[in-house]
Amino acid sequence: MSTSHDRIAIVVVHGMGNQFPMDTLRGFANSLKTENEIEYSSPNRITEDTETRRLSFSGQPYDFFEYYWAPYVDEPGITETMIWVIKLLFFKNPSQSISSHINSVRLMIVLFLLPLVLLAFGGYNFLQYLFKDPLSATLLGTAIALGIKTCWELISGTLVSVITKSVGDVVKYTIPSPANIESREKIRKNGIALLKNLHEAKKPNGDFKYCKIVVVAHSLGTMVSYDILASLFAQYHYKYSNIPDKISQEKLDELKKLSTKPDATYQKLQGELFKEYRRLGNEWRVSNFITMGSPLTHAPMLIARSEKNFERKKNQREYPTSPPQLDAIEKHFAFDEKFERTGKDKLTGKDKDPRNIMILNHSAHFAETQWTNIYFENDWIGGKLSDQFGAGIKDEPIKAVGRLVSHIPLLSHTKYWDVRQATSLKVIKNIFDEIKNSR
């Protein structure tokens, strides 16, 4: 039975770019703080990370943590980054979310590169005319180009760094090349360790400290979190710490029926299924996944070779969806499993009889974990996710406030919890009120 003392762990996962520890966490946490509340900053006792702390506010049941993954990314070179951008935008079929303005993006890239190409071509022809010798012109031209490159890096190193540390994060994370595997593994494993520690945190009396864990992710952090949740759930879907004598799984049956055509009641039923599995002793505690400005809207472009490849991986349950994919044979996302129980029966004094439970398969966490996706309508990086990952996702499209933010593409991408974006903040606060009231 939940009580007013049940606490909720909020894990904030930052997006791409040269992020600093606690910046994203403080910004988001303060968006939920009311005027008269006191802010507490405590040591992070969940992990050994000394750069981040736990934030909390008087009168609220939340403990805020940040998953700070920026140090695990090796910064790519500007050439590697630009090659990736060109391949992505010119040689892959655009996702539904970007198809309407892909030509505008391509035009901007061409207009950026065209003067450089014309300058190089004109300079080479001038040198060849001057020296009457192609070899001399090539050697001198190369030397001049290297000199210009060196000067450019000295003068505009900050601009190059911004590009490689923002878009470069996406390059390193989304391409599973041998050079990127180590970074990807570090990012995922450290995130898994944080969430695992939160799952297993205990109060002095031995009870679990957190009744719920909420993962809030922005931008590239949504992709990182999506992968972490998939890997972590595979470690918990078999974990049952207190199997009761009486097994009731009515909510699972209801959700299964509704999963073929989710409606407005789907997320409420997910919340009830989450509680049903808690009563059965399952230890999975991630009740909500909240994404903002998620590039997962471009998933077929970013994480798959093609739309066909993306659909195949969803059907094979490599990419979890909401509702979960049904097994081809059983036509379900759960399966029957017998569990032995410890202890003695109070009436007979004999060992407790085993019990059969329908447990969710390794990729079916979105049967009980509610996924809400918030995006500004003019955010080219983020967008709708239900078309790609299932109708069980609650998409929340928002119009950005402000003359510049609402009209300039991409400017809204970092404004989701900005104090001036009243509509966005209202959606975020409503979600957290529902989470708090449903404990």
C-alpha positions as CSV (number, residue, x, y, z in Angstrom):
1,M,0.0,0.0,0.0
2,S,1.4,3.4,-1.0
3,T,1.8,6.0,1.6
4,S,2.6,9.7,1.6
5,H,6.2,8.8,2.5
6,D,6.7,6.8,-0.7
7,R,9.4,8.7,-2.7
8,I,9.9,8.9,-6.4
9,A,13.3,9.0,-8.1
10,I,13.5,11.3,-11.1
11,V,16.5,10.6,-13.4
12,V,17.2,13.4,-15.8
13,V,19.3,12.5,-18.9
14,H,20.8,15.4,-20.8
15,G,21.0,15.8,-24.6
16,M,23.8,16.4,-27.1
17,G,26.4,19.1,-26.8
18,N,29.1,20.2,-24.5
19,Q,27.1,19.7,-21.3
20,F,28.2,20.6,-17.8
21,P,27.3,18.5,-14.7
22,M,24.1,19.5,-13.0
23,D,23.1,22.2,-15.5
24,T,20.3,20.2,-17.1
25,L,19.2,18.7,-13.8
26,R,19.0,22.1,-12.0
27,G,17.1,23.6,-14.9
28,F,14.5,20.8,-15.1
29,A,14.1,20.4,-11.3
30,N,13.5,24.1,-10.8
31,S,10.8,24.0,-13.4
32,L,8.8,21.8,-10.9
33,K,9.7,23.9,-7.8
34,T,7.0,26.1,-6.4
35,E,7.8,29.5,-5.1
36,N,7.9,28.8,-1.3
37,E,9.6,25.5,-1.4
38,I,13.2,25.0,0.0
39,E,15.7,23.4,-2.3
40,Y,18.0,20.7,-0.8
41,S,21.3,19.6,-2.5
42,S,22.6,16.4,-1.0
43,P,25.6,14.1,-1.8
44,N,24.8,11.5,-4.5
45,R,24.9,8.3,-2.4
46,I,23.4,6.2,-5.3
47,T,26.6,6.2,-7.3
48,E,30.3,7.0,-6.7
49,D,29.9,10.0,-9.1
50,T,31.3,13.1,-7.2
51,E,30.3,15.6,-10.0
52,T,26.6,15.2,-9.5
53,R,24.3,15.6,-6.5
54,R,20.8,14.7,-5.4
55,L,18.3,17.5,-5.5
56,S,15.0,17.6,-3.6
57,F,12.4,20.2,-2.5
58,S,10.4,20.5,0.7
59,G,6.9,19.3,0.3
60,Q,7.5,17.2,-2.8
61,P,8.1,13.4,-2.9
62,Y,10.8,13.7,-5.6
63,D,14.5,13.0,-5.5
64,F,16.2,14.3,-8.6
65,F,19.3,12.7,-10.1
66,E,21.2,13.4,-13.3
67,Y,22.7,10.8,-15.6
68,Y,25.7,12.7,-16.8
69,W,27.1,10.8,-19.8
70,A,29.0,13.5,-21.7
71,P,32.5,12.5,-20.5
72,Y,32.1,9.1,-22.1
73,V,31.9,10.5,-25.7
74,D,35.1,10.8,-27.7
75,E,34.8,14.0,-29.8
76,P,34.9,13.2,-33.6
77,G,36.7,15.4,-36.1
78,I,34.9,18.0,-38.1
79,T,35.5,16.0,-41.3
80,E,33.9,12.8,-39.8
81,T,31.0,14.9,-38.6
82,M,30.4,16.6,-41.9
83,I,30.6,13.3,-43.9
84,W,28.0,11.8,-41.5
85,V,25.7,14.8,-42.0
86,I,25.9,14.7,-45.8
87,K,25.3,10.9,-45.9
88,L,22.4,11.2,-43.6
89,L,20.7,14.1,-45.4
90,F,21.5,13.3,-49.0
91,F,21.8,9.5,-49.2
92,K,19.0,8.2,-46.9
93,N,15.3,8.3,-47.2
94,P,14.0,11.1,-44.9
95,S,11.9,10.2,-42.0
96,Q,8.2,11.2,-41.9
97,S,9.0,13.9,-39.4
98,I,11.6,15.7,-41.5
99,S,10.2,14.9,-45.0
100,S,8.3,18.2,-45.3
101,H,11.5,20.3,-44.7
102,I,14.3,18.0,-45.8
103,N,14.8,20.1,-49.0
104,S,15.2,23.3,-46.8
105,V,17.9,21.5,-44.8
106,R,19.7,20.3,-47.9
107,L,19.6,23.8,-49.4
108,M,21.2,25.2,-46.3
109,I,24.0,22.6,-46.4
110,V,24.6,23.3,-50.1
111,L,24.6,27.1,-49.6
112,F,27.2,26.6,-46.8
113,L,29.5,24.4,-48.9
114,L,29.1,26.0,-52.3
115,P,31.2,29.1,-51.6
116,L,34.0,26.9,-50.3
117,V,33.9,24.7,-53.4
118,L,33.9,27.7,-55.7
119,L,36.7,29.4,-53.8
120,A,38.9,26.2,-54.0
121,F,38.1,25.7,-57.7
122,G,38.8,29.4,-58.6
123,G,42.0,29.5,-56.5
124,Y,43.4,26.4,-58.1
125,N,42.7,27.7,-61.6
126,F,44.4,31.0,-60.7
127,L,47.5,29.2,-59.4
128,Q,47.6,27.0,-62.5
129,Y,47.4,30.1,-64.8
130,L,50.0,31.8,-62.7
131,F,52.6,28.9,-62.7
132,K,51.6,27.3,-66.0
133,D,52.3,24.0,-64.2
134,P,49.5,21.7,-62.7
135,L,51.9,20.0,-60.3
136,S,53.3,23.3,-58.9
137,A,49.8,24.7,-58.6
138,T,48.6,21.6,-56.8
139,L,51.5,21.6,-54.3
140,L,51.2,25.3,-53.6
141,G,47.4,25.1,-53.4
142,T,47.6,22.3,-50.9
143,A,50.1,24.3,-48.8
144,I,47.8,27.3,-48.9
145,A,44.7,25.1,-48.0
146,L,46.6,23.7,-45.0
147,G,47.6,27.2,-43.9
148,I,44.0,28.4,-44.2
149,K,42.8,25.3,-42.2
150,T,45.3,26.0,-39.4
151,C,44.4,29.7,-39.2
152,W,40.7,28.7,-39.2
153,E,41.1,26.3,-36.4
154,L,43.0,28.9,-34.4
155,I,40.5,31.7,-35.0
156,S,37.2,29.7,-34.9
157,G,38.1,26.7,-32.8
158,T,35.1,27.5,-30.6
159,L,32.7,27.2,-33.6
160,V,34.3,23.9,-34.7
161,S,34.1,22.6,-31.2
162,V,30.5,23.5,-30.9
163,I,29.7,21.5,-34.1
164,T,31.7,18.5,-33.2
165,K,30.5,18.4,-29.5
166,S,26.8,18.6,-30.5
167,V,26.3,16.8,-33.8
168,G,29.4,14.8,-33.0
169,D,27.7,13.2,-30.0
170,V,25.1,11.9,-32.4
171,V,27.7,10.6,-34.8
172,K,29.5,8.7,-32.0
173,Y,26.4,7.2,-30.5
174,T,24.3,6.3,-33.5
175,I,27.0,4.6,-35.6
176,P,28.0,1.2,-34.2
177,S,31.5,1.3,-35.8
178,P,34.4,-0.4,-34.0
179,A,35.8,3.1,-33.2
180,N,32.5,4.0,-31.4
181,I,31.7,0.8,-29.6
182,E,33.7,1.7,-26.4
183,S,31.9,5.0,-26.0
184,R,28.5,3.5,-26.6
185,E,29.2,0.7,-24.0
186,K,30.4,3.1,-21.4
187,I,27.3,5.3,-21.8
188,R,24.9,2.4,-21.5
189,K,26.6,0.5,-18.8
190,N,27.0,3.6,-16.5
191,G,23.3,4.5,-17.1
192,I,22.3,0.9,-16.3
193,A,24.4,1.0,-13.1
194,L,22.6,4.2,-11.9
195,L,19.1,2.9,-12.5
196,K,20.0,-0.4,-11.0
197,N,21.2,1.2,-7.8
198,L,18.0,3.2,-7.6
199,H,16.0,0.1,-8.0
200,E,17.8,-1.6,-5.2
201,A,18.1,1.4,-2.8
202,K,16.7,0.5,0.6
203,K,15.4,2.4,3.6
204,P,16.9,1.6,7.1
205,N,14.0,-0.8,7.7
206,G,14.8,-2.8,4.6
207,D,12.0,-1.6,2.4
208,F,12.7,-0.3,-1.1
209,K,13.4,3.4,-0.9
210,Y,11.6,4.4,-4.2
211,C,8.1,3.3,-5.2
212,K,8.7,4.7,-8.7
213,I,11.5,5.7,-10.9
214,V,10.8,8.3,-13.7
215,V,13.3,8.7,-16.5
216,V,13.1,12.2,-18.1
217,A,15.3,12.6,-21.2
218,H,16.0,15.4,-23.7
219,S,17.3,15.2,-27.3
220,L,20.0,12.6,-27.8
221,G,19.5,11.6,-24.2
222,T,16.2,10.1,-25.2
223,M,18.0,7.6,-27.5
224,V,20.5,6.8,-24.7
225,S,17.7,6.3,-22.2
226,Y,15.7,4.1,-24.6
227,D,18.7,1.8,-25.0
228,I,19.4,1.7,-21.3
229,L,15.8,0.8,-20.4
230,A,15.7,-2.0,-22.9
231,S,18.9,-3.5,-21.5
232,L,17.9,-3.0,-17.8
233,F,14.4,-4.5,-18.1
234,A,15.9,-7.7,-19.4
235,Q,17.6,-8.0,-16.0
236,Y,14.4,-7.4,-14.1
237,H,11.5,-9.1,-15.9
238,Y,12.3,-12.4,-14.1
239,K,12.9,-10.8,-10.6
240,Y,10.1,-11.5,-8.1
241,S,10.9,-10.9,-4.5
242,N,7.6,-11.7,-2.8
243,I,5.2,-13.9,-4.7
244,P,1.8,-13.9,-2.9
245,D,-0.4,-16.9,-2.3
246,K,-3.1,-15.5,-4.6
247,I,-2.2,-14.6,-8.2
248,S,-4.4,-12.1,-10.0
249,Q,-3.5,-10.7,-13.4
250,E,-6.7,-9.1,-14.6
251,K,-5.0,-5.9,-15.7
252,L,-2.6,-7.8,-17.9
253,D,-5.5,-9.5,-19.7
254,E,-7.2,-6.1,-20.2
255,L,-4.1,-4.5,-21.5
256,K,-3.5,-7.4,-23.9
257,K,-7.0,-6.9,-25.4
258,L,-6.5,-3.1,-25.7
259,S,-3.0,-3.4,-27.1
260,T,-4.2,-4.1,-30.7
261,K,-5.9,-0.7,-30.7
262,P,-4.8,1.6,-27.8
263,D,-7.2,4.3,-26.9
264,A,-7.3,7.2,-24.4
265,T,-7.5,4.7,-21.4
266,Y,-4.3,2.8,-22.4
267,Q,-1.9,4.8,-20.2
268,K,-4.2,4.6,-17.2
269,L,-4.3,0.8,-17.7
270,Q,-0.5,0.7,-17.9
271,G,-0.3,2.4,-14.5
272,E,-2.7,-0.2,-13.1
273,L,-0.6,-3.0,-14.6
274,F,2.5,-1.5,-13.0
275,K,0.9,-1.8,-9.6
276,E,-0.3,-5.3,-10.4
277,Y,3.2,-6.5,-11.0
278,R,4.4,-4.7,-7.8
279,R,1.8,-6.7,-5.8
280,L,3.2,-9.9,-7.4
281,G,6.7,-9.0,-6.2
282,N,8.3,-7.9,-9.5
283,E,11.1,-5.4,-8.8
284,W,10.9,-3.2,-12.0
285,R,10.2,0.3,-10.8
286,V,10.4,2.5,-13.9
287,S,6.8,3.7,-14.1
288,N,7.3,6.5,-16.6
289,F,9.5,7.5,-19.5
290,I,9.2,11.1,-20.6
291,T,11.0,12.2,-23.8
292,M,11.4,15.8,-25.0
293,G,12.6,16.9,-28.5
294,S,13.5,13.3,-29.3
295,P,15.4,12.4,-32.5
296,L,13.9,9.0,-32.2
297,T,11.3,10.5,-34.5
298,H,13.9,10.0,-37.2
299,A,14.7,6.4,-36.1
300,P,14.8,4.7,-39.5
301,M,17.4,7.3,-40.6
302,L,19.5,7.3,-37.4
303,I,19.5,3.8,-36.0
304,A,18.5,1.6,-39.0
305,R,19.7,1.1,-42.5
306,S,16.2,1.5,-43.9
307,E,12.5,1.6,-43.0
308,K,12.3,-2.1,-43.8
309,N,15.3,-2.8,-41.6
310,F,13.7,-0.7,-38.8
311,E,10.4,-2.6,-39.0
312,R,12.2,-6.0,-39.0
313,K,14.0,-5.1,-35.8
314,K,10.8,-4.0,-34.1
315,N,9.1,-7.2,-35.0
316,Q,12.1,-9.2,-33.7
317,R,11.8,-7.2,-30.4
318,E,15.3,-5.5,-30.8
319,Y,13.5,-2.2,-30.7
320,P,10.9,-2.1,-27.9
321,T,7.6,-0.6,-28.7
322,S,4.4,0.6,-26.9
323,P,2.3,-1.6,-27.0
324,P,5.0,-4.3,-27.1
325,Q,5.2,-6.6,-30.1
326,L,3.2,-9.8,-29.9
327,D,5.0,-13.1,-30.1
328,A,4.5,-14.7,-33.6
329,I,3.3,-18.0,-32.1
330,E,1.7,-17.2,-28.7
331,K,0.2,-13.9,-29.9
332,H,1.1,-12.3,-26.5
333,F,3.9,-10.2,-25.0
334,A,3.9,-12.3,-21.8
335,F,4.5,-15.9,-21.1
336,D,3.7,-18.4,-18.3
337,E,6.5,-19.2,-15.9
338,K,6.6,-21.3,-12.7
339,F,8.3,-19.7,-9.6
340,E,9.4,-21.5,-6.5
341,R,8.7,-19.7,-3.2
342,T,10.6,-19.6,0.0
343,G,9.1,-20.0,3.5
344,K,6.5,-22.2,5.1
345,D,2.7,-22.2,4.7
346,K,1.1,-20.8,7.8
347,L,-1.7,-23.3,7.8
348,T,0.1,-26.6,6.9
349,G,3.7,-25.8,8.0
350,K,5.0,-27.2,4.7
351,D,7.1,-25.5,2.1
352,K,5.0,-23.0,0.1
353,D,3.8,-24.4,-3.2
354,P,5.2,-22.8,-6.4
355,R,3.1,-20.3,-8.4
356,N,2.7,-19.7,-12.1
357,I,2.9,-16.1,-13.3
358,M,2.5,-14.5,-16.7
359,I,5.7,-12.5,-16.9
360,L,6.5,-9.9,-19.6
361,N,9.0,-10.8,-22.2
362,H,12.5,-9.2,-22.2
363,S,11.4,-6.2,-24.4
364,A,7.8,-5.6,-23.1
365,H,8.6,-3.0,-20.4
366,F,6.3,-0.5,-22.2
367,A,3.4,-2.7,-21.3
368,E,3.7,-1.2,-17.8
369,T,6.0,1.8,-18.3
370,Q,4.1,4.8,-19.6
371,W,5.8,6.7,-22.4
372,T,5.0,10.3,-22.9
373,N,6.6,12.3,-25.7
374,I,6.7,16.1,-25.7
375,Y,7.8,18.1,-28.8
376,F,7.5,21.6,-30.1
377,E,5.9,21.6,-33.5
378,N,8.7,23.6,-35.0
379,D,11.5,21.5,-33.5
380,W,13.1,19.7,-36.5
381,I,15.1,17.5,-34.2
382,G,12.2,16.2,-32.2
383,G,8.7,15.1,-33.3
384,K,6.0,12.6,-33.1
385,L,7.0,9.1,-31.9
386,S,3.7,7.1,-31.9
387,D,4.0,6.5,-35.7
388,Q,7.4,4.9,-35.2
389,F,7.2,3.2,-31.8
390,G,3.6,2.5,-31.3
391,A,0.2,4.0,-30.5
392,G,0.6,3.4,-26.8
393,I,2.9,6.5,-26.7
394,K,1.2,9.7,-25.7
395,D,2.4,12.4,-28.0
396,E,2.1,16.0,-26.7
397,P,2.7,18.5,-29.6
398,I,3.2,22.0,-28.3
399,K,3.4,25.4,-30.0
400,A,6.4,27.4,-28.9
401,V,5.9,30.8,-27.3
402,G,7.8,33.9,-28.5
403,R,8.4,35.5,-31.9
404,L,11.9,34.1,-32.4
405,V,11.4,30.7,-30.8
406,S,8.1,30.0,-32.6
407,H,9.4,31.0,-36.0
408,I,13.1,30.0,-36.3
409,P,13.5,26.2,-36.7
410,L,15.6,24.4,-34.1
411,L,15.6,27.4,-31.7
412,S,12.9,25.8,-29.6
413,H,14.8,22.6,-29.2
414,T,16.5,23.6,-25.9
415,K,13.4,25.5,-24.5
416,Y,11.2,22.6,-23.2
417,W,11.4,23.6,-19.5
418,D,12.2,27.3,-20.1
419,V,10.1,29.5,-17.7
420,R,8.8,31.5,-20.7
421,Q,7.3,28.4,-22.3
422,A,4.2,28.3,-20.2
423,T,2.4,25.7,-22.4
424,S,5.3,23.2,-22.2
425,L,5.7,23.7,-18.4
426,K,2.0,23.1,-17.9
427,V,2.2,19.7,-19.7
428,I,5.3,18.7,-17.7
429,K,3.7,19.7,-14.4
430,N,0.5,17.9,-15.2
431,I,2.4,14.7,-16.0
432,F,4.2,14.8,-12.6
433,D,1.0,15.6,-10.8
434,E,-0.5,12.4,-12.2
435,I,2.6,10.4,-11.3
436,K,2.6,11.7,-7.7
437,N,-1.2,11.2,-7.2
438,S,-1.1,7.6,-8.6
439,R,1.4,6.3,-6.1
